[in-house]
Structure formats: structure tokens, C-alpha cells
Amino acid sequence: MPTSRIQELQKALQAKSAEAERISQTFKVEDGGQFVVSSEQAKAFRKVSGEAAEIKALIDAEQNLTEVKQYLDAPEAPPAAASHYGQRPGMEEKSLGDLFVESDSYKHAMQAGFRDKPYIRADIEGKSIFSLSAGTVTHQVLGSAQNLGIAERPFRKFHIRDLFPKSTTKNAVLYGARETGWTNNARQVKERYAADGTSPATGAETDTWGRAPRSKLTLTPVMYPVAEVAHLLDAHKNILSDEPRLKTFVNSRMVEGVKYAEDWDLLHSVGDGQSITGIYNTPGVQQYTGLATDQYSVQIRRAITKALLAEYDPTGIVLSPTMWEHVEVEEDKNGAFRVAIAVAIGAEKKVWRLNVVETTAMSDTDFLIGAFGLGAQLHDRESVSVTVSSENGTNYEQGLITFRADERLALEVPRPESFVIGTWTTPTTG
């Protein structure tokens, strides 16, 4: 349906909303705060509200038809899901490689024939599973601070950072507190008690007012350093003149190199005051060992229960590609897959309602589930940037240039009990 039709309906909806507002303004309010509404006013208000609801339903239907029409009018092409999970066609976006070749410094260097000692830099704002870790898009990312849905980006590998909501910092060191214990004493509190504070009230002057019990929260001060992840790669100077190859080099080698190291550090880094402390090395993280009587997907579910018993609702799971394959191809006694994964346009990689990130930074022996965002937070100090210079070592003699990709970030884990490290046990049953 044409957009103009939707706009007309939206204007009609605004008119009905304004009419409903005018009617509500005629309601009288008594001293006690009670509304006094006549039967005619109530009838008119219900009529306008119903008409507004019908218009809203028409707008929704028109929008759905528009999407269907766009789908039917789209040129024939292989389905995006055949190439990558969660890919949606038609999304306009730019990778860091795109931004690199579009930067002013690159254009100036290109105009000079790359003869003036180029030093080119391209930065990218970090996006958070509230994110895109190495790209910007024009569409709204999936999820919110309550629903950590993976933000989609075509032809893109998901990383652990995608499980976190977006957060930035301007500090070099973060100071926080880690919860190491919680005693919840919340209960019903009666208005009055007898003089002893526990017996039912007697009505005498000796009665006391009810007092809420005090819960206890044990906190430990923690310092979270902002660490740098970086690497260098040399390439022949001719790559600067080959934009398609340059984009691929920046995206697949420079950026992905940083992101892979980031995945490993978020899991396994040993904090030493300058490096982040990975979740595996954070005190208080729970442990779970699977049962041989359970399939792999069931072992995941039982690990989820441990987090739930600690009053945390997990939002993501990290596992190796090999173990994700085992989970996806599990079959029941009838030969049907146990875990239903819809490999289709717009599908999300999920198991037990958790967003899944598969990474080679995770060994085949373990998996991690947790409440990303509530139990831990990733803070970007400097998002991924790529710089290039010809002034490094013997580059001039060899016709080389040096690329550097780096980022600065901190990992805060205030509630380690929200994470469970699972140890796989090979199932003995089908």
C-alpha cells in the first residue's frame, strides 16, 4: 500500500486522539478526586476510543501489506539465510572498511597519489546484543535493556560484546562494587503490633508501629582497568589504490583480529591491574557439570536453572562452533531435531530463549550462560579504529604500509553469581 495512505490514517488517528482528549477535559472532578462522567460523555468517549482503535488496526494492516508488497517486488536472489544467520536484505549500512575509504584523510592521501607519508585513521562507534561491534546501520537494533536481542548485521560474525547493552566511559579506570552476598529479609509488615513488636496489636497505648525488616547486601570494592586490544599488519602500498580489497582487508583482518582477541579476553583474561579480568577468572561465578544422562541442550537448560535459583534471568550463551553444531543436530528417538532453529530470513540464533554466540575463543569442553547487562557490563573507552602509516621500520624500502587496529574497553562484573560456567559431559543416551 502507498505510504500516503498510511499517512492519511495517521492524521485521522491524531484527530480522533485530539477529540478524545477534548471529551476527557469535560469530565468534572470532585473535591475527593473522583471523576463525574455523564452517560452521554461516557458514550461519546467510548465511541471515539473505539474509532481510534479501528484506525490503529488499519495502520498496522497497511504496514504489513506494505512489507509483503516490498517482499514480492524484490528481485529474485538467493535467500539471505543461506549465507548467514539473521541476515535481512535491504539494510543500508557501512562497515569500518567503508568508513575507512570514505574518510577525508584517505581521500586526501589518494588525491596526492599516496606520496605524502599517509597517516589515515577511521573510527567507528561501538554498537552493542544491543550492538554492532564494527559497523553502523540505519535500522533500529533489536532488543532493549530488558531484552538483549542480537542486533543484526548482514555477513557479520557475532561476538561476545554483542550480548551486552551499549555503554561508554571517558575514564581510564572504573571503580565499582561487586556483590558477594545477599540476604533478602523482605516480608509483610502489619501496621501495628503489640509492645513486643511481634504479637498482634491489643489496641492499648503500648502497641507499636510495624517496622520493615532490614535486608543485607555484602559488597566488595573492585577496580576495573580500561585495557587496550591492538594489533599490526603490514600490506603492500598498492592496497591503498584498490578500494574493494582495502575494505575487505580492514573488515576481515584488522577489525576481526581485534574482536577475536576481545572474545578471548572477555572470557579468559587474567587481571593484573592493567588487563581486564575475564568472566572465567572472576570470583563468585557459578560452576555446573553436565550429566551423562542428559543431551547437550538439556545440560544447557540445567545450567540456566542454577542462574535462576540465584535470582538472575540469563540472556545469552557462549559456546564453541563444534558444540553449537552438536546442539543443533540433536535428534530425539523419532529422528526429529530436539532444538528447533528456524534458518530463515530474520531468524535469530537462540536456544532456550537465549541469544547464542559461537566463538573459537571458547573451548569444546565448556560453555557459558549469564545475565549479560545485569550481571556484567562492557564499557567502551575508545571504539575500534584503524590507522595506517608508511613510516614504520623499513616500509619505505620495501613498499609496505602498516595498519594498526585498536580499541580500549573495560569489563565490569558486579554480580558474578549471574554467570554459570558449564562443563560438557558426553551424553550416553539418545
C-alpha positions as CSV (number, residue, x, y, z in Angstrom):
1,M,0.0,0.0,0.0
2,P,1.3,3.5,-0.7
3,T,2.8,5.5,2.1
4,S,0.4,8.3,1.5
5,R,-2.5,6.0,2.6
6,I,-0.7,5.3,5.9
7,Q,-0.1,9.0,6.4
8,E,-3.8,9.7,5.9
9,L,-4.7,7.1,8.5
10,Q,-2.1,8.6,10.9
11,K,-3.7,12.0,10.5
12,A,-7.1,10.6,11.2
13,L,-5.8,8.8,14.3
14,Q,-4.3,12.1,15.5
15,A,-7.7,13.8,15.0
16,K,-9.5,11.1,17.0
17,S,-6.9,11.3,19.7
18,A,-7.4,15.1,20.0
19,E,-11.2,14.6,20.0
20,A,-10.9,12.0,22.9
21,E,-8.7,14.5,24.8
22,R,-11.3,17.3,24.3
23,I,-14.1,15.0,25.7
24,S,-12.0,13.9,28.7
25,Q,-11.4,17.6,29.5
26,T,-15.2,18.0,30.1
27,F,-15.2,15.4,32.9
28,K,-15.8,17.0,36.2
29,V,-13.5,16.3,39.2
30,E,-15.0,16.5,42.7
31,D,-13.0,17.6,45.8
32,G,-12.1,14.0,46.6
33,G,-10.5,13.5,43.2
34,Q,-13.5,11.5,41.8
35,F,-14.4,11.9,38.2
36,V,-18.0,12.7,37.5
37,V,-18.9,11.5,34.0
38,S,-22.4,11.6,32.5
39,S,-23.8,8.7,30.4
40,E,-23.6,10.9,27.3
41,Q,-19.9,11.8,27.9
42,A,-19.0,8.2,28.6
43,K,-20.8,7.0,25.4
44,A,-19.1,9.7,23.3
45,F,-15.7,8.9,24.8
46,R,-16.1,5.1,24.2
47,K,-17.2,5.8,20.6
48,V,-14.2,7.9,19.8
49,S,-11.8,5.5,21.6
50,G,-13.2,2.6,19.6
51,E,-12.9,4.5,16.3
52,A,-9.3,5.3,17.2
53,A,-8.5,1.7,17.9
54,E,-10.0,0.7,14.5
55,I,-7.8,3.3,12.7
56,K,-4.8,2.0,14.6
57,A,-5.6,-1.6,13.4
58,L,-5.9,-0.3,9.8
59,I,-2.5,1.3,10.1
60,D,-0.9,-1.9,11.3
61,A,-2.6,-3.8,8.5
62,E,-1.4,-1.3,5.9
63,Q,2.1,-1.5,7.1
64,N,2.1,-5.3,7.0
65,L,0.8,-5.2,3.4
66,T,3.5,-2.7,2.5
67,E,6.1,-5.2,3.8
68,V,4.5,-8.0,1.9
69,K,4.4,-5.9,-1.3
70,Q,8.1,-4.9,-1.0
71,Y,9.0,-8.6,-0.5
72,L,7.0,-9.7,-3.6
73,D,8.5,-6.8,-5.7
74,A,12.1,-7.6,-4.6
75,P,14.4,-9.1,-7.3
76,E,15.0,-12.8,-7.2
77,A,18.1,-13.7,-5.2
78,P,19.4,-16.5,-3.0
79,P,17.8,-16.2,0.4
80,A,20.0,-14.3,2.9
81,A,19.7,-17.1,5.4
82,A,21.6,-19.4,3.0
83,S,24.6,-17.2,3.6
84,H,24.3,-16.1,7.2
85,Y,22.1,-16.4,10.2
86,G,19.9,-13.5,10.9
87,Q,20.6,-11.6,7.7
88,R,17.9,-9.3,6.4
89,P,18.1,-7.9,2.8
90,G,17.7,-4.2,2.1
91,M,19.5,-2.9,5.2
92,E,21.7,0.1,4.4
93,E,24.8,0.0,6.5
94,K,28.5,0.9,6.4
95,S,31.3,-1.2,7.8
96,L,34.6,0.2,9.2
97,G,36.1,-0.6,5.8
98,D,33.6,1.6,4.1
99,L,34.2,4.4,6.5
100,F,37.9,4.0,6.1
101,V,37.9,4.5,2.3
102,E,35.3,7.4,2.7
103,S,37.4,9.2,5.4
104,D,38.8,12.7,4.5
105,S,42.3,11.6,5.3
106,Y,42.1,8.6,2.8
107,K,40.6,10.9,0.1
108,H,43.4,13.5,0.6
109,A,46.0,10.8,0.5
110,M,44.5,9.3,-2.6
111,Q,44.4,12.7,-4.4
112,A,48.1,13.1,-3.6
113,G,48.8,9.7,-5.0
114,F,49.7,8.3,-1.6
115,R,53.1,10.1,-1.8
116,D,52.8,12.4,1.2
117,K,53.5,9.9,4.0
118,P,49.9,9.0,4.5
119,Y,48.6,8.6,8.0
120,I,45.0,7.6,7.7
121,R,42.6,6.9,10.5
122,A,39.0,5.7,10.6
123,D,37.0,5.3,13.8
124,I,33.7,3.5,14.4
125,E,31.2,4.0,17.2
126,G,30.9,0.7,19.1
127,K,27.4,-0.7,18.9
128,S,26.2,-3.0,21.5
129,I,23.4,-7.6,21.5
130,F,22.4,-4.3,21.9
131,S,25.2,-3.7,19.4
132,L,27.1,-3.9,16.2
133,S,30.7,-4.2,17.2
134,A,32.1,-3.0,13.9
135,G,29.6,-1.1,11.9
136,T,26.8,1.4,11.8
137,V,23.3,0.9,10.4
138,T,20.3,2.9,9.6
139,H,17.8,0.4,11.0
140,Q,16.9,0.1,14.7
141,V,18.8,-2.6,16.5
142,L,16.9,-5.5,18.0
143,G,16.3,-5.7,21.7
144,S,16.4,-3.2,24.6
145,A,17.9,-3.0,28.0
146,Q,15.4,-5.6,29.1
147,N,15.6,-7.9,26.1
148,L,19.1,-8.5,24.9
149,G,18.3,-9.4,21.3
150,I,21.2,-9.6,18.9
151,A,21.4,-6.7,16.6
152,E,21.5,-7.9,13.1
153,R,24.2,-7.1,10.5
154,P,24.5,-9.0,7.2
155,F,27.6,-11.0,6.5
156,R,28.9,-10.4,10.0
157,K,30.2,-12.7,12.7
158,F,28.6,-12.2,16.1
159,H,30.9,-11.7,19.1
160,I,30.5,-11.8,22.8
161,R,30.3,-8.0,23.0
162,D,27.0,-8.3,21.1
163,L,25.4,-9.8,24.2
164,F,26.0,-6.6,26.2
165,P,24.0,-3.3,26.1
166,K,26.0,-0.4,24.8
167,S,27.9,1.6,27.4
168,T,30.8,4.1,27.1
169,T,33.1,5.7,29.5
170,K,35.6,8.6,29.5
171,N,37.7,7.3,32.4
172,A,40.9,5.4,32.3
173,V,39.9,3.3,35.4
174,L,36.5,2.4,36.7
175,Y,35.7,1.9,40.4
176,G,32.8,-0.2,41.4
177,A,31.4,-2.7,43.9
178,R,30.9,-6.4,43.5
179,E,28.0,-8.2,45.2
180,T,29.4,-11.1,47.2
181,G,26.3,-11.9,49.3
182,W,22.6,-11.0,49.6
183,T,20.2,-11.8,52.5
184,N,16.7,-10.9,51.5
185,N,14.5,-10.3,54.6
186,A,11.6,-8.7,52.8
187,R,8.2,-9.8,54.3
188,Q,4.7,-8.5,55.0
189,V,4.6,-5.8,57.7
190,K,1.5,-5.2,59.7
191,E,0.5,-1.6,60.6
192,R,0.6,-2.2,64.4
193,Y,2.0,-4.8,66.8
194,A,1.8,-5.4,70.5
195,A,4.6,-4.0,72.7
196,D,6.9,-6.9,72.0
197,G,6.9,-6.0,68.3
198,T,5.7,-9.4,67.1
199,S,2.4,-10.2,68.7
200,P,-0.9,-9.0,67.3
201,A,-1.9,-5.4,68.3
202,T,-4.0,-5.1,71.5
203,G,-5.3,-1.6,71.0
204,A,-3.5,-0.3,74.0
205,E,-1.2,2.6,74.1
206,T,1.7,0.2,74.4
207,D,1.2,-1.0,70.8
208,T,4.0,-0.2,68.4
209,W,4.1,0.6,64.7
210,G,5.2,-2.1,62.3
211,R,8.8,-1.9,61.2
212,A,10.2,-3.2,57.9
213,P,13.0,-5.7,58.3
214,R,16.4,-4.9,57.0
215,S,18.0,-7.0,54.3
216,K,21.7,-7.4,53.9
217,L,23.9,-6.9,50.9
218,T,27.6,-7.7,51.0
219,L,29.8,-5.5,48.7
220,T,33.4,-5.7,47.8
221,P,35.2,-2.6,46.2
222,V,36.6,-3.5,42.8
223,M,38.8,-1.6,40.4
224,Y,38.2,-2.2,36.7
225,P,41.0,-1.1,34.4
226,V,40.5,0.2,30.9
227,A,42.6,-2.1,28.7
228,E,43.8,-1.7,25.1
229,V,43.4,-4.5,22.5
230,A,45.5,-3.9,19.4
231,H,47.5,-5.5,16.5
232,L,49.5,-4.6,13.5
233,L,49.5,-5.9,9.9
234,D,51.8,-5.0,7.0
235,A,50.5,-4.8,3.4
236,H,51.9,-3.6,0.1
237,K,51.2,0.1,-0.6
238,N,49.2,-0.8,-3.7
239,I,46.3,-1.9,-1.5
240,L,45.5,1.7,-0.9
241,S,44.6,2.1,-4.5
242,D,42.3,-1.0,-4.5
243,E,39.3,0.1,-2.6
244,P,37.3,-3.2,-2.6
245,R,40.4,-5.2,-1.4
246,L,41.1,-2.5,1.2
247,K,37.6,-2.7,2.6
248,T,37.9,-6.4,2.9
249,F,41.3,-6.2,4.5
250,V,40.1,-3.7,7.1
251,N,36.9,-5.6,8.0
252,S,38.1,-9.2,7.9
253,R,41.6,-8.9,9.1
254,M,42.1,-5.7,11.1
255,V,38.7,-5.4,12.9
256,E,38.1,-9.2,13.2
257,G,41.6,-9.6,14.7
258,V,40.7,-7.2,17.5
259,K,37.3,-8.8,18.0
260,Y,38.6,-12.3,18.3
261,A,41.2,-11.2,20.9
262,E,38.4,-9.3,22.7
263,D,36.3,-12.5,22.8
264,W,39.1,-14.4,24.3
265,D,39.9,-11.7,26.9
266,L,36.3,-11.3,28.0
267,L,36.3,-15.0,28.8
268,H,39.8,-15.9,29.9
269,S,41.9,-12.7,30.6
270,V,43.8,-12.8,34.0
271,G,43.5,-9.3,35.5
272,D,46.8,-7.8,36.7
273,G,45.8,-4.2,37.3
274,Q,46.2,-3.2,33.7
275,S,44.4,-6.1,31.9
276,I,40.7,-6.8,32.2
277,T,39.6,-9.8,34.4
278,G,37.7,-12.3,32.2
279,I,34.5,-13.9,33.5
280,Y,36.3,-17.2,33.9
281,N,38.7,-15.6,36.4
282,T,36.1,-13.6,38.3
283,P,35.5,-14.8,41.9
284,G,31.9,-15.9,42.6
285,V,31.0,-17.2,39.1
286,Q,29.0,-20.5,39.4
287,Q,30.0,-23.8,38.1
288,Y,27.9,-26.7,36.6
289,T,28.9,-30.1,35.3
290,G,26.5,-31.8,32.9
291,L,25.1,-35.2,33.4
292,A,25.8,-38.1,31.1
293,T,22.1,-38.9,31.1
294,D,21.3,-35.5,29.5
295,Q,21.7,-34.4,25.9
296,Y,23.8,-31.2,25.3
297,S,20.7,-29.0,25.0
298,V,19.4,-30.3,28.4
299,Q,22.7,-29.6,30.0
300,I,22.4,-26.0,28.9
301,R,18.9,-25.9,30.4
302,R,20.1,-27.2,33.8
303,A,22.9,-24.6,33.9
304,I,20.2,-21.9,33.3
305,T,18.4,-23.2,36.3
306,K,21.4,-22.5,38.5
307,A,21.3,-18.9,37.5
308,L,17.6,-18.7,38.0
309,L,17.9,-20.1,41.5
310,A,20.3,-17.2,42.2
311,E,17.5,-14.9,41.1
312,Y,19.1,-14.0,37.8
313,D,17.5,-14.4,34.4
314,P,20.2,-15.4,31.8
315,T,20.1,-13.6,28.4
316,G,22.9,-15.2,26.5
317,I,25.1,-18.3,26.0
318,V,28.6,-18.6,24.6
319,L,29.9,-21.9,23.2
320,S,32.3,-23.2,20.6
321,P,31.2,-23.8,17.0
322,T,31.7,-27.5,17.4
323,M,29.4,-27.7,20.4
324,W,26.8,-25.5,18.8
325,E,26.8,-28.0,16.0
326,H,26.1,-30.8,18.4
327,V,23.2,-28.8,20.0
328,E,21.7,-28.1,16.6
329,V,21.8,-31.6,15.2
330,E,20.5,-33.4,18.3
331,E,17.7,-35.8,17.5
332,D,15.0,-37.4,19.6
333,K,14.0,-41.1,19.4
334,N,11.9,-40.3,16.4
335,G,14.7,-38.7,14.4
336,A,13.4,-35.2,14.8
337,F,15.7,-32.4,15.9
338,R,15.4,-31.5,19.5
339,V,16.3,-27.9,19.2
340,A,14.2,-26.1,16.5
341,I,16.2,-23.4,14.8
342,A,14.4,-21.5,12.1
343,V,17.1,-20.9,9.4
344,A,15.2,-18.2,7.6
345,I,15.4,-14.5,6.9
346,G,15.2,-12.7,10.2
347,A,15.8,-15.8,12.2
348,E,17.7,-15.4,15.4
349,K,20.3,-17.9,16.7
350,K,18.7,-19.0,20.0
351,V,18.4,-21.9,22.4
352,W,16.1,-22.0,25.4
353,R,15.3,-18.4,24.6
354,L,18.9,-17.3,25.0
355,N,20.9,-15.4,22.3
356,V,23.8,-17.6,21.1
357,V,27.3,-16.5,20.3
358,E,29.6,-19.2,18.9
359,T,33.3,-18.4,19.1
360,T,36.5,-20.3,18.8
361,A,37.6,-18.4,21.9
362,M,35.5,-21.0,23.8
363,S,36.9,-24.5,24.2
364,D,34.9,-27.6,23.2
365,T,34.8,-28.6,26.9
366,D,32.9,-25.6,28.3
367,F,30.0,-23.2,27.7
368,L,29.0,-20.0,29.5
369,I,25.5,-18.7,30.3
370,G,24.8,-15.5,32.0
371,A,22.7,-12.3,32.5
372,F,24.7,-10.0,30.2
373,G,24.0,-6.4,31.1
374,L,22.7,-7.1,34.6
375,G,25.5,-9.4,35.8
376,A,28.3,-7.7,33.8
377,Q,28.8,-4.6,31.6
378,L,31.2,-3.8,28.8
379,H,32.3,-0.2,28.7
380,D,33.9,1.2,25.6
381,R,36.5,3.9,26.2
382,E,37.7,4.0,22.6
383,S,35.8,2.0,20.0
384,V,37.6,0.2,17.2
385,S,39.7,2.4,15.0
386,V,42.1,1.6,12.2
387,T,45.1,3.7,11.3
388,V,47.7,3.3,8.6
389,S,51.2,4.8,8.1
390,S,54.1,4.3,5.7
391,E,56.6,5.4,8.4
392,N,57.4,2.2,10.2
393,G,60.7,0.3,10.1
394,T,61.9,-0.4,6.5
395,N,58.4,0.1,5.0
396,Y,59.7,2.8,2.6
397,E,62.4,0.5,1.2
398,Q,60.0,-2.5,0.8
399,G,57.0,-0.5,-0.5
400,L,54.9,-1.5,2.6
401,I,52.5,0.3,4.8
402,T,51.5,-0.7,8.3
403,F,47.9,-0.9,9.6
404,R,47.1,-0.7,13.2
405,A,43.7,-1.6,14.7
406,D,42.9,-0.9,18.4
407,E,40.2,-0.4,20.9
408,R,40.1,0.4,24.7
409,L,37.5,-1.2,26.9
410,A,36.7,-2.3,30.5
411,L,34.7,-5.2,31.7
412,E,32.7,-4.7,34.9
413,V,31.3,-7.8,36.6
414,P,29.3,-6.6,39.7
415,R,27.2,-9.7,40.0
416,P,29.3,-12.8,39.2
417,E,26.7,-15.2,40.5
418,S,24.6,-14.4,37.5
419,F,27.1,-16.4,35.3
420,V,27.4,-20.1,35.1
421,I,30.4,-21.9,33.5
422,G,29.2,-25.3,32.3
423,T,31.3,-28.3,31.7
424,W,30.1,-30.6,29.0
425,T,29.6,-34.3,29.7
426,T,29.3,-36.6,26.6
427,P,25.7,-38.0,26.6
428,T,25.4,-41.7,26.9
429,T,21.8,-41.8,25.9
430,G,20.0,-40.8,22.7
